[in-house]
Amino acid sequence: MAHTLLWVGSDRSKLEHIERIAKRLPAWSVATAATYDEAKAQWPISGVTVAVSEPATNGTDAGFLDWVRERYPATGRLLVVTDPRRTAALAATTAAQQVMLATA
């Protein structure tokens, strides 16, 4: 069974890291979207197993992970943050199942 990880974000270095990991997992593919609206539009085509996103610039997931949780409850939801000071606050306020700190 094939799995798809959907990366939503504009950080190219994070995407490249995710793609390197996915190459080691033969049953996984990576789909990308630059914006939440783009991710929502392509969702029915990709059949996503895990959605991974960065926080929106306003400090929230802008409802995207809530949208995923409501429509696709079996889909995993991961939020990747780069500022360790924001990790705890985002974990308490987001629909993500996991908040991960990404360091350079």
Buried (B, 14 or more C-beta within 10 A) or exposed (E): EEBBBBBBBEEEEBBEBBBEEBEEEEEBBBBBBEBBEEBBEBBEEBEBBBBBBBBBEEEBBBEBBBBBBEEBEEBBBBBBBBEEEBBEBBBEEBBBBEBEEEEE
